[in-house]
Amino acid sequence: MSDQPLQPIAAPFSFHGGIHPPENKTQTRDRPIKAMPLQVRYVLPLQMHIGTAAQAVVKVGDRVGKGQVLAQATDFVSASVHAPTSGTIVDISPHPIAHPGGLSAPSILLQADGEDRWAERMTPWVDYQDISPAQLRGRLREAGIVGLGGAVFPTAAKMATGQSRVPTLILNGAECEPYITCDDRLMREQPEDILRGAAIAMYMIGAERCLIGIEDNKPEAIAALLEASRSDPRFAVFSVPTRYPAGGEKQLIKVLTNIEVPRGRRASEFGLLCLNVATVVAVHRAVTFGEPMIDRIVTVTGEGITQPENLKVRIGTLMSDVVAEAGGYRSGVDRLIMGGPMMGFALHSDEVPVVKATNCLLALRPQDRPAEPAPQPCIRCSLCAEACPADLLPQQLYWYARAKQFDRVVEYNLFDCIECGVCSAVCPSHLPLVDYYRFAKTEVWAQEREKSKANQARERFEFRNERLERIKAEREAALNKKRQALAAKTAATPDDASAAPAHSDAFGTHKPASNGTEAPASMDAAVEAARARAKARREALDADRAAANEQTPVQAQQEQISKSDRP
């Protein structure tokens, strides 16, 4: 093996737009990953991923082990939630979560017992090539693996590409957001685990090569992965120019392959699949060791943090405890952001849990960030369109979102916006453009949900009407069948009494049935005969009453006495 230092491949292409904001990574880029100590309580929201929320499978009072399933995935796009340690379930109720609106969501509260005792783990699959890709996807779903680059899309669903094979896997190690260094440290400290996870992912999708894109401001991470992949020709490490947002999936694909994934299409349709470097490490641990996703690396940084760190934090840890582990706040902190300054959002409180999407906690003071001037009218300078990495028209999207013309924002491809914040950063009028886009997306989603509900209600109504019509038709058909059978029977019955039903006597002699009257020629005749008999009985009774009324009082008295003397 050569001792010559390996050189990365310079990224051969570029993407439209982008900016180069201050990096602010020096506070934590040289801080090794440190495991955070066990805490007393953990809050685990049932939904910390894109898609359908998981459903709790435990109840208050249950004792659980580390890694045990607490909430089960309920849909194809869903992810299970696991216990970060052993302990007791003390509550299942809404709890404040990391949300820009300060909302609450159903959560499981776990009280740790301090033992950190594992539950029964999933079977380790060291020889993963003996396992089918479908079974491996099932393992990722069972382990609750989601994308850790920010989108938190369930990995099992993403790898169900619908293609027979996807030739190229792309590992996203760009980490272009300012302040954040958790992926940088992971690449420097665990390059072998990244490659093992990538190899499993390649086997699952049938890939022949893996392209690793890392921004050129991370030379140590580039060197670590070059060295780890030296003996495997399937891997190629690329140095990507530092420009935000190079870490966007479509932007990184364009830089490495010059392929532009069109609107409404998936990268897998072009033979590509993109995963974050932290995601493939989680894949490796789930498959090789049978460990679910119960922790992640979080960069705790900003001028408002006493001792910035890269911490390995268990999912469900309260952010106040994470900040305390990093030395606490400095004086004057007025804002805590989950994520970076470009795509993150300010939290209403630090008494909310770390979730699978939490890659950074950024504490800032007023003097640490630019002033926020009041928004001014748009001057139509088009700087936002020039900088937009998704090649959209942010100005038009802003006008239509502001006017609540949501059908128009959809026509202008609102959902291609990756909310990177570049347009807001370059806007000389200081318009909060991304806020308008997020508002419009929320409204469009709400309208789609209402439309879906209305469609379902209409379908149920139409189905009910069809069912009632079908039942009515079936009943009518049955009645017609009975009428036809009765008509056929009536037509086949002779008019004379000789055709009356017959029976056999004890000697087998066939004799006509008789009850003292002639058999009626038809049903109508039988009815008339019954009516005649009833009429005769009524006339006989009337005659008896009349005869009784003609007796004298003496005769009536004697008749009464004679009746009483009868035995």
C-alpha positions in Angstrom: 0.0 0.0 0.0 1.4 3.4 -1.0 2.2 5.9 1.7 1.6 8.8 -0.6 -1.2 11.1 0.7 -4.4 10.6 -1.2 -6.0 13.6 -2.9 -9.8 14.1 -3.2 -11.4 14.6 -6.6 -12.4 18.2 -7.2 -16.1 18.5 -7.7 -16.4 19.0 -11.5 -19.7 21.0 -11.7 -21.6 23.7 -9.9 -25.1 24.7 -9.0 -27.2 27.9 -9.5 -27.1 30.6 -6.9 -26.0 30.2 -3.3 -24.1 32.4 -0.9 -21.1 32.2 1.4 -22.2 33.3 4.9 -19.7 33.5 7.8 -18.9 29.9 8.8 -18.5 30.2 12.6 -17.4 26.6 12.9 -14.2 27.2 14.8 -16.0 27.1 18.2 -16.6 23.3 17.9 -14.8 21.9 14.9 -11.9 20.8 17.1 -14.1 19.6 20.0 -14.3 15.7 20.0 -17.6 14.0 20.4 -18.4 13.5 24.0 -21.1 11.1 25.3 -23.7 12.9 27.5 -24.3 11.3 30.9 -27.5 9.5 31.7 -30.4 11.9 32.7 -33.3 11.4 35.1 -36.1 11.9 32.6 -36.7 11.7 28.9 -39.6 13.0 26.8 -40.2 11.1 23.6 -42.7 12.7 21.1 -44.6 10.1 19.0 -43.8 12.0 15.9 -40.2 13.2 15.2 -40.1 12.4 11.5 -41.8 13.2 8.3 -45.0 11.1 7.8 -47.5 9.4 10.1 -47.0 9.5 13.9 -46.0 6.3 15.7 -48.6 4.7 18.0 -47.7 4.0 21.6 -47.5 0.3 22.5 -46.8 0.9 26.2 -48.9 2.2 29.1 -48.3 4.2 32.2 -46.5 2.1 34.9 -44.8 -0.2 32.4 -41.1 -0.9 33.1 -39.1 -0.9 29.9 -35.5 -1.7 28.9 -33.1 0.3 26.8 -33.9 0.0 23.1 -37.4 -1.3 23.7 -40.1 -0.2 21.3 -42.3 2.4 22.9 -44.3 3.5 19.9 -44.7 1.5 16.7 -44.6 2.8 13.1 -48.2 2.8 11.7 -47.7 3.6 8.0 -45.2 3.1 5.2 -43.8 6.6 5.8 -43.5 6.4 9.6 -40.8 5.5 12.2 -40.8 3.7 15.5 -39.7 5.3 18.8 -37.5 3.4 21.3 -36.5 3.8 24.9 -33.2 5.7 25.3 -32.6 3.9 28.6 -34.3 1.6 31.0 -36.9 2.9 33.4 -40.6 3.4 34.0 -43.3 5.0 31.8 -44.8 7.7 34.1 -47.0 9.6 31.6 -48.3 9.6 28.1 -49.8 13.0 27.3 -49.2 16.2 25.2 -45.9 17.9 26.0 -44.2 21.0 24.5 -42.0 20.0 21.5 -39.4 21.8 19.3 -41.7 23.7 17.0 -41.6 27.3 15.8 -45.1 27.8 17.0 -44.4 26.4 20.5 -46.9 23.6 20.1 -47.4 20.5 22.2 -47.7 16.9 20.9 -48.5 13.5 22.4 -45.3 12.3 24.1 -44.1 9.4 26.3 -42.4 10.5 29.6 -39.8 8.0 30.7 -38.3 8.0 34.2 -34.8 6.5 34.1 -33.9 3.9 36.7 -30.1 4.5 36.4 -29.4 0.9 35.4 -29.3 1.6 31.6 -30.3 -2.1 31.1 -30.8 -3.2 27.5 -34.0 -4.9 26.5 -33.7 -7.9 24.1 -31.9 -6.6 21.0 -32.6 -7.4 17.5 -30.6 -10.2 16.0 -27.2 -8.9 14.7 -26.7 -9.4 11.0 -22.9 -9.3 10.6 -23.1 -11.1 7.2 -25.7 -8.7 5.8 -25.2 -10.1 2.3 -27.0 -13.3 3.4 -30.1 -11.2 4.1 -32.5 -9.9 1.4 -32.8 -6.2 0.8 -36.5 -6.4 1.8 -35.6 -7.8 5.2 -32.9 -5.2 5.7 -35.4 -2.4 4.9 -37.7 -4.1 7.5 -34.9 -3.9 10.0 -34.4 -0.2 9.3 -38.1 0.4 9.8 -38.1 -1.6 13.0 -35.1 0.3 14.3 -36.7 3.7 13.6 -33.9 4.9 11.3 -34.6 8.3 9.7 -32.5 10.8 7.7 -30.2 12.7 10.1 -29.3 15.5 7.6 -32.4 17.5 8.4 -35.3 16.1 6.4 -35.9 13.1 8.9 -37.5 11.1 6.1 -37.8 7.4 7.2 -34.8 5.7 5.6 -36.6 2.4 4.9 -39.2 4.2 2.8 -36.5 6.2 1.0 -34.6 3.0 0.1 -37.8 1.4 -1.3 -36.9 3.2 -4.6 -39.2 1.2 -6.8 -36.3 0.7 -9.2 -34.7 -2.8 -9.8 -31.3 -1.2 -8.9 -29.8 2.2 -8.2 -26.2 2.3 -9.6 -24.9 5.2 -7.5 -25.1 6.0 -3.8 -24.1 9.6 -2.8 -23.0 10.3 0.8 -23.7 13.9 1.9 -20.9 15.2 4.1 -21.1 18.8 2.9 -22.5 20.2 6.2 -22.8 23.6 4.7 -24.9 25.3 7.4 -22.8 27.8 9.6 -21.9 26.8 13.2 -22.7 23.0 12.8 -19.8 20.5 13.0 -21.4 17.3 14.2 -21.0 15.6 10.8 -17.5 16.9 10.5 -16.5 15.3 13.8 -18.3 12.1 12.8 -16.3 11.8 9.6 -13.1 12.5 11.4 -13.7 10.1 14.2 -15.7 7.2 12.7 -14.8 7.0 8.9 -14.8 3.1 9.0 -18.4 3.0 10.4 -19.5 5.4 7.7 -18.1 3.2 5.0 -19.6 0.0 6.5 -23.0 1.7 6.6 -22.5 2.9 3.0 -21.6 -0.7 1.9 -24.9 -2.0 3.5 -26.9 0.7 1.7 -25.1 -0.1 -1.6 -26.0 -3.7 -1.2 -29.7 -2.8 -0.5 -30.1 -0.7 -3.6 -27.7 -2.6 -5.9 -25.3 0.3 -6.2 -21.9 -0.2 -7.9 -20.2 3.0 -6.7 -20.4 5.5 -3.8 -19.6 9.2 -4.2 -18.8 11.1 -1.0 -19.2 14.9 -1.2 -17.5 17.0 1.5 -17.0 20.8 1.5 -13.4 21.8 1.2 -13.4 23.6 4.5 -13.2 20.2 6.2 -9.7 18.9 5.2 -9.4 16.5 8.1 -12.7 14.8 7.3 -11.7 14.5 3.6 -8.3 13.0 4.7 -10.0 10.5 7.1 -12.4 9.2 4.5 -9.7 9.0 1.8 -7.6 6.9 4.1 -10.5 4.6 5.1 -11.6 4.0 1.5 -8.0 3.6 0.2 -8.5 -0.2 -0.5 -12.0 -0.1 -1.9 -12.3 1.3 -5.4 -16.1 1.6 -5.2 -15.7 4.8 -3.1 -14.7 8.2 -4.4 -14.2 11.2 -2.2 -15.0 14.7 -3.7 -13.9 18.1 -2.4 -16.9 20.4 -2.9 -16.5 24.2 -3.0 -17.7 25.8 0.2 -20.9 27.6 -0.8 -24.2 27.4 1.0 -26.4 25.3 0.4 -24.1 22.8 -1.2 -25.6 20.2 1.2 -29.0 20.3 -0.4 -29.7 17.0 -2.1 -30.3 18.3 -5.6 -27.5 20.8 -5.3 -25.0 18.1 -4.3 -26.2 15.8 -7.0 -25.7 18.6 -9.5 -22.2 19.3 -8.2 -21.0 15.7 -8.3 -22.8 14.3 -11.4 -24.1 17.3 -13.4 -27.6 15.7 -13.3 -30.5 18.1 -12.6 -33.4 16.2 -11.0 -36.5 17.9 -12.5 -39.4 19.1 -10.5 -41.7 16.3 -9.4 -39.1 13.6 -10.1 -37.0 11.5 -7.7 -33.3 11.1 -7.8 -33.7 7.3 -7.9 -35.3 7.6 -11.3 -31.9 8.8 -12.5 -30.0 6.0 -10.8 -29.0 8.0 -7.7 -29.8 7.8 -4.0 -28.5 10.4 -1.5 -28.0 9.7 2.3 -26.4 11.7 5.1 -23.2 10.3 6.6 -24.8 10.1 10.1 -27.7 8.2 8.6 -25.5 5.4 7.2 -23.7 5.0 10.6 -27.2 4.5 12.1 -27.9 1.9 9.3 -24.6 0.1 10.2 -25.4 -0.1 13.9 -29.0 -1.3 13.3 -27.9 -4.1 10.9 -24.6 -5.1 12.4 -25.4 -4.8 16.1 -29.2 -4.8 16.2 -29.4 -1.4 17.9 -32.3 1.0 17.2 -31.9 4.8 16.8 -31.8 6.0 20.4 -29.2 8.8 20.2 -27.6 11.3 17.8 -24.7 13.8 17.8 -25.7 17.4 18.5 -23.5 20.5 18.1 -24.1 22.8 21.1 -22.6 26.1 20.1 -23.0 29.9 19.7 -21.5 32.9 21.5 -24.2 32.3 24.2 -22.8 28.9 25.3 -20.1 28.8 27.9 -18.3 25.7 26.6 -19.4 24.7 23.1 -19.4 20.9 22.5 -20.3 18.1 20.1 -22.3 15.8 22.3 -23.7 12.3 21.7 -27.2 12.9 23.1 -30.0 10.4 23.8 -33.2 11.1 22.0 -35.7 12.6 24.4 -33.1 14.5 26.5 -34.4 18.0 27.5 -32.5 20.7 25.8 -32.0 22.5 29.1 -30.0 19.5 30.2 -28.0 19.5 27.0 -27.1 23.2 27.4 -26.2 22.6 31.1 -23.8 19.8 29.9 -22.1 22.4 27.7 -21.5 24.7 30.7 -24.8 26.6 30.5 -25.7 29.9 29.1 -23.7 33.1 29.1 -25.2 36.3 30.3 -27.5 38.0 27.9 -28.7 35.0 25.8 -32.2 35.8 24.4 -32.5 33.2 21.6 -32.0 29.4 21.4 -32.2 28.0 17.8 -32.6 24.4 16.9 -30.5 24.0 13.7 -28.3 26.5 12.1 -28.9 30.2 11.6 -30.1 29.7 8.0 -32.6 26.9 8.3 -33.1 26.6 12.0 -35.9 28.2 14.1 -36.1 29.8 17.4 -37.5 27.8 20.3 -40.0 29.2 22.8 -38.4 27.3 25.6 -35.5 25.0 26.3 -37.8 22.6 28.3 -38.4 20.6 25.1 -36.8 17.3 24.1 -34.0 16.6 21.6 -35.6 14.7 18.7 -34.1 12.8 15.7 -34.0 16.1 13.7 -31.9 18.0 16.3 -28.4 18.4 14.9 -27.6 21.7 16.6 -28.5 24.0 19.5 -27.4 27.5 18.8 -27.6 30.1 21.7 -27.2 33.7 20.6 -27.2 37.1 22.3 -28.4 40.3 20.6 -24.9 41.4 19.9 -24.0 38.1 18.2 -26.3 38.4 15.3 -27.1 41.1 12.7 -29.7 43.7 13.5 -33.2 42.9 12.1 -34.4 46.1 10.4 -38.1 46.5 9.8 -39.2 45.0 6.5 -39.5 47.5 3.6 -41.5 47.3 0.4 -40.0 45.0 -2.3 -38.0 46.9 -4.8 -38.0 44.1 -7.4 -34.2 44.0 -7.5 -34.2 40.2 -8.4 -31.3 39.4 -6.1 -33.4 36.7 -4.6 -33.9 35.0 -7.9 -30.2 35.2 -8.7 -29.3 33.6 -5.4 -32.0 30.9 -5.2 -30.3 27.5 -5.5 -33.6 25.9 -6.5 -33.8 28.3 -9.5 -37.2 29.6 -8.4 -38.8 33.1 -8.6 -38.9 34.0 -4.9 -40.3 37.5 -5.6 -43.4 36.0 -7.3 -43.8 33.4 -4.6 -43.7 36.2 -2.0 -46.4 38.3 -3.7 -48.8 35.3 -4.2 -48.2 34.0 -0.6 -48.8 37.4 0.8 -52.1 37.7 -1.2 -53.1 34.2 -0.1 -53.3 33.1 -3.8 -52.2 29.6 -2.9 -53.1 28.1 -6.3 -50.6 30.5 -7.9 -47.8 29.7 -5.5 -48.3 26.0 -6.4 -48.0 27.0 -10.1 -44.8 28.7 -9.3 -43.4 25.5 -7.8 -43.5 26.5 -4.1 -42.8 22.9 -3.0 -39.4 22.9 -4.7 -38.3 25.5 -2.2 -35.9 23.9 0.3 -36.3 26.8 2.8 -32.6 27.4 2.8 -33.0 31.1 3.7 -30.7 32.4 0.9 -33.4 34.7 -0.5 -34.1 36.3 2.9 -30.3 36.7 3.5 -29.7 38.7 0.3 -33.0 40.7 0.3 -32.1 44.5 0.7 -35.7 45.1 1.9 -35.2 42.6 4.7 -38.4 40.7 3.8 -38.9 37.5 5.8 -39.5 35.5 2.6 -39.0 32.0 4.0 -41.7 32.7 6.6 -44.1 33.5 3.9 -43.2 30.3 2.0 -43.7 28.2 5.2 -47.1 29.9 5.8 -48.2 29.2 2.2 -47.0 25.5 2.4 -49.0 25.1 5.6 -52.1 26.5 4.1 -51.8 24.5 0.9 -51.4 21.3 3.0 -54.5 22.3 5.1 -56.5 22.8 1.9 -55.4 19.5 0.5 -56.4 17.7 3.8 -59.8 19.3 3.7 -60.2 18.4 0.0 -59.2 14.9 0.8 -61.8 14.7 3.6 -64.5 16.1 1.3 -63.6 13.5 -1.4 -63.7 10.7 1.1 -67.1 11.9 2.4 -68.4 12.1 -1.2 -67.1 8.6 -2.0 -68.7 7.2 1.2 -72.0 8.9 0.2 -71.9 7.6 -3.3 -71.0 4.1 -2.1 -73.9 4.2 0.4 -76.3 5.1 -2.4 -74.9 2.4 -4.7 -75.3 -0.1 -1.9 -78.9 0.9 -1.2 -79.8 0.7 -4.9 -78.1 -2.7 -5.1 -80.2 -4.0 -2.2 -83.4 -2.6 -3.7 -82.6 -4.2 -7.0 -81.9 -7.5 -5.4 -85.1 -7.4 -3.4 -87.1 -6.5 -6.5 -85.5 -9.4 -8.4 -86.4 -11.8 -5.6 -90.0 -10.6 -5.5 -90.3 -10.9 -9.3 -88.9 -14.4 -9.1 -91.6 -15.4 -6.5 -94.3 -13.8 -8.6 -93.2 -15.7 -11.6 -93.1 -19.0 -9.6 -96.6 -18.4 -8.2 -98.0 -17.6 -11.7 -96.4 -20.7 -13.1 -98.0 -22.8 -10.3 -101.4 -21.3 -10.8 -101.3 -21.8 -14.5 -100.4 -25.5 -14.0 -103.3 -26.2 -11.5 -106.5 -28.0 -13.2 -109.9 -26.5 -12.5 -111.7 -29.8 -11.5 -111.5 -31.5 -8.1 -109.8 -34.6 -9.6 -106.6 -32.7 -9.7 -106.5 -32.3 -6.0 -103.4 -33.5 -4.2 -103.3 -37.2 -3.5 -101.9 -39.4 -0.8 -101.2 -43.0 -0.3 -103.0 -45.2 2.2 -101.4 -47.8 4.4 -101.5 -50.3 1.5 -99.9 -47.9 -0.9 -103.1 -47.2 -2.8 -103.0 -43.7 -4.3 -106.2 -41.8 -3.2 -107.3 -38.2 -3.8 -107.0 -36.0 -0.7 -110.4 -35.0 0.8 -111.5 -33.0 3.8 -115.3 -33.1 3.2 -115.1 -30.3 0.6 -114.0 -30.2 -3.0 -110.6 -28.8 -3.6 -110.7 -25.3 -4.9 -109.8 -24.7 -8.4 -107.5 -21.8 -7.5 -106.3 -19.7 -4.5 -109.1 -17.3 -5.1 -111.7 -20.1 -5.0 -110.3 -21.3 -1.7 -110.5 -17.8 -0.3 -114.1 -17.5 -1.4 -115.0 -20.9 0.1 -113.5 -19.8 3.4 -115.5 -16.6 3.3 -118.7 -18.6 2.6 -118.2 -20.9 5.5 -117.5 -18.0 7.9 -120.7 -16.3 6.6 -122.7 -19.4 7.3 -121.4 -19.6 10.8 -122.3 -16.0 11.5 -125.8 -16.5 10.1 -126.3 -19.5 12.4 -125.2 -17.6 15.4 -127.5 -14.7 14.5 -130.5 -17.1 14.2 -129.8 -18.6 17.7 -129.7 -15.1 19.2 -133.0 -14.2 17.5 -134.7 -17.4 18.8 -133.5 -16.7 22.3 -134.9 -13.1 22.2 -138.4 -14.5 21.3 -138.9 -16.4 24.6 -141.2 -15.0 27.4 -139.6 -13.9 30.7 -141.1 -17.1 32.4 -139.8 -19.3 29.7 -136.4 -17.6 30.0 -136.4 -18.1 33.8 -137.3 -21.8 33.5 -134.6 -22.2 30.8 -132.1 -20.6 33.2 -133.2 -22.9 36.1 -133.0 -26.0 33.9 -129.4 -25.1 32.9 -128.4 -24.6 36.5 -129.8 -28.1 37.4 -127.8 -29.9 34.8 -124.9 -31.9 36.2 
